[in-house]
Amino acid sequence: MLVDGVVALDALTLATRGDRVVFAGDVRPLLRVLLAGASPTTSPGSACVASGTLALAGRDVAQGAHRQAIGLALADAPQPDGFTVARALEWSARLAGLSAADARARAELSLGRVFATSLAARPARGLALVERRLVALAHAIVTEPAILVLEDPLEGLDAHGVERVREAIAASTEGRAAIVFLPRVMLAGPSAELVGSATYLVALHRGRVTFDGVPSALGQGARLFAVTACGDVEAFRAELERVGAEVHGGPHQISVSLPEGLGARDIVAAAARGHAGLLACAPVV
C-alpha cells in the first residue's frame, strides 16, 4: 500500500471477522485507501493498493468496488458553503443517483436516525463539533450503505457530546456492519466502549500488525506489547504462552497480551529462556 508513492503498509496479511471491526494505531493509510478507491490522486496524502489484494466485504478496494457499499463519517468532514444541512444531505443522496424526491426523504430520515432533525435548516458551515459529528453520520447513512466507516467519532467531545454521538452511532449501525478507525487502542475513556463492543480488533504500529483478535483478549488487566524478536522465536512464543500470554502475528514482529500481574520483565525472561533476542518491546496499551 502506497501513500504519496511511499510504502506505508507492506506484507500485511490478515482477515477480520464479525460485523463490528476496530482498526487502531497507524490506521491512516487504510482509511486513505478506502477514500481513494479506484481513483487515487496525486494530491498530498493520496493512497493506493500497489500489489496484493485488499477486499472489504468481498469487494475489491483497488478497483473501487467497495465504494457503493460504504458510508464514510470522517472526524472533520468539510461542509459546503451556502447550503443548509438538509440541502447538503439531499445533494449527497442526489450524487449517489437518487431522485430529488427520494433524496429529500432520505435526508429527513437520516437526520432523524441520528437525532438531529433540529439541524435541518441550519447552515452546513459553522456547526458545533458535536453537531458536525452528527451531520457526518447522517451523510454516511443517507444512501443506506451496507457498511458504515467511522473515523475517531468521539475525539474532542465533552461528556454530553460523547453520549449524543454514541446514541447516534448505535442507531446508525443498526442492521449494518461498521468499521471504526481510532488513533490508539483505548481500554479506558470515551472510546473504550467502541473497542470493547467490537467483534474484532486490529492494532497497527509502524505498518505492522501488533494485535488481531477479539477485544476481550486485552481485558481483565491484560497489557499489550509490540515485540520484535530474532533467534529462536518459536521457542520464545512457547515460553510466553507457558506463562499465560496470548501471542499474535509473526514471524519476528508479534503482539504479546499479558495477563494481570505480568509485565515487560516477563517478556524479557521468556526471551532469555527461549534463546531469542529482543530487538524491540514497546507497550501498546
N, C-alpha and C positions, 0 to 999 in steps of 0.2 A: 504494500500500500504506500503510495507516494503522496506527500504534501509539499507543494511548491517544488516538485521534481526531486525531492529528497526522501529516501526510505524512512517511513515513520513506524511501520509495523512490518516485521519480516518473520517468516516461518511460524505464523500464527495458526495453530490447529486446535479447534475446539468446536463443540456443538452444544448449544444451550437447550434446555428443556423447560417446559411449562409455559404458562401464559402471562407471567409477571417476571420479567428479567431486568436485573440491575447491572449496569456496567459502571464501575467506579475506578477512579485513578486517572491515568493518562488516556482519557477517552476521546479527546477532541478529534483525532484522525478518523475514528469510526463515525462520529457524528458528521464530520465534513463530507465523508464519502456518501452517507445517506442523503445529505443535502444536494450533493452534486449529481448523483445518479449517473445517467448516461451522458451528461453534459458538463464535464469538468472544464473549468475556465482557467485562464492564465492570471487571474487576479490573485492577490496575496491570500494565502490560506487555502488555495484550491487543492483538491484531493482526488485521487482516482485509484482504482484497483489495477495494479500493474501486471500482476500474474496471479495464478491460482483462482480460487472460486470463493466468492462471498455471496451467500444466499440469505434472504430474510423471508421466513415462512415459505421456503421453496422457490422464491423469486430471485432471479439473477440481478444483483445490485449493479454489477459492472455494465449491464445493458439497460439499466433504468427500469427493469420490470417491476421493481418494488414500489415505484412512485404512486401508483394508483391505489396501493393497499395501505399507505401510511398517512397519518396526520401528524404534523410537527408542531409542538408547542415549545418555542425557544424561550430562554430565560429573559431575553430582552429583544423581542421581535420588533422591527420597525413598523410604524403605522403611517398611513398616507396622510398628507396634508389635505384639509378641506373636506374630509369625509367624516360622517358620524360613525359611531361604532357599528350600527346596524347596516349602513350602506357599505362599509368596508367588508363586513361579513357577507353581504349579498354578492359583492364582486368576487370574493373568494370562491363562492359557490358557482357563480356565472363562469368564471375562468376554468372551472372543472367540468363545464359542459351542461350545467343545469339551466332550465328556462328561467325567465325573470320571476314568474310566479313561484316556481319551486324554490328558487334562491331566497326569496323573501320568507317563505315558510321555514326553510332550513335555518336561516339567520335567527328567526324568532325562537325556533325550537332549541338551537344551540345555546343561546343566551339563557333560556330558561333552564337548560340542563346544568349549567354552571352557576345558577342562582344569581345571574347578573342582568336580568331583564331591565332593571332601572338604568342601566348604562346605555341603552339602545340609542337615545337621542344625543348622547354626549359626544363632543369632538373626539375622534380617534387618537389625536395627539394631545398630550398633556394630562393623561390619566395618572393616578397614583400607582405605586408599584403593585400593590395587591390587585388593583383593577386591571392593570396591564397583564398580569398573570392569568386572571380570569378570562379576559378577552382572548389571550393567546390560546387558552384551552378551547374556547368557543370556535376560533378559527380552525383549530386542529380537528374538531369533530364535525364541522359543518358539512363535509362531504360524506359523512358516515363511514370512515375508514375502518378496516379490519384491525389495524394496529395503531395505537397511539404512542408517539415518541416524545418523551419529556426531557427537557434539559434543566437540571438543577432547579426544580419548580419552587422550592421553599427558601432558596437563598435570599438573604436580606430582609425577610419578612419579620414583623413583630408577632407576638403570640396570637393576637386576634387574626392577623393576616394568614398565619400558618394554618389556623383552624378553618378559615374560609376556603383556602386553596385545597386543603386536604379533603374537605367535603366535596368540592368541585371535581377533584381527581377521582374520588370514589364513584361519583355519578357518571363521569365521563368514560371511565374504564369498564363500566358495567356492560357485559356482553361482548367485550373486545379484548384483545391482547394488548399488553403495554410493555414498552422498553423505557427504562429510566436511566439517564446518564448523570452521574454525580462525580464531583472532583475528588472525593475520597470515600473510603468505607467508614460509615458512621454507626457506632453501636450505642451512642447517646446523642441527645439533641433532637431537633425537629426532623431531620432526615432519617433518623434511626428506624422510624416506623416504615418508611419506604423500603429500607433494606430488610427489615425483619419480616415484612409481608410478602417479599418476593418469593417466587418459586425457584429461582436460580440466581446466583450471583457470580459475576466475573470481575476480578480485580486486576488491573493492568498497572505495571510500573516500568517506565523506560522501555516501552514497546514490547514487554514480555508479560505473559500471564503469571500472576503470583498466586491466584486462587481461582478455581472454578468449581462450584458445587452449591449445595443448599446452604442458605444463610445460617441455619441452626448450628452448623459446624463451627461457627465463630462465637456462638453464645455460651452461656454458662461459665463466664470467666475466661474463656479461651482468648489467646492473643495470637495474632497472625504476623509472621515474619517472612520477608522475601529473602531467600538464601541462594547464593551462587557457590557451588562446590566443585571440586575436582578430585581426582583419585578414585577410590572405590566408593562411588556414590550410592550404589545399590546396598552395600553394607551399611552405609550411613543412614539410608532410608529405613532399613530394617531396625537399626538401633533407635531411631526416632519413634517408629511405630511400637517398639517394645515398651517404651515409657508412656504410651498413650497418645502420642501426637498423631495428627492427620496430615498426610503429605500429598501434595498435588503437583502436577507439572513434571518437568524433566526434559532431557536427562540431567543437565547441570544446573538449570535455573528452576528452583522449586519454591513452593509456598509451604510453610510449616505452621499448622494451627496447634498451639499448645494448650493443654487443659489447665485449669486453675491450679496454681501452686508452682508451676514450672515457668522458667524464664530463659533468657538468652544463654545463660551459663549451661543450661541443659542441652541446648543445641550444640554448643562448643564441645561438651563432654561426649555427646553422641558421635560427633565427627571424629574425635580422638579415638574412641573405641572402634569406629568403623574404618579407621585409617584413611580418612578423607581430609582434603584441605579446604578450609573455608576462605573463599575469596571475598564474600560479602554476606552480611547478615544484618538486615535493617527491619525494624518494626513497621508494619503497615497499619495495624490498629492495636 
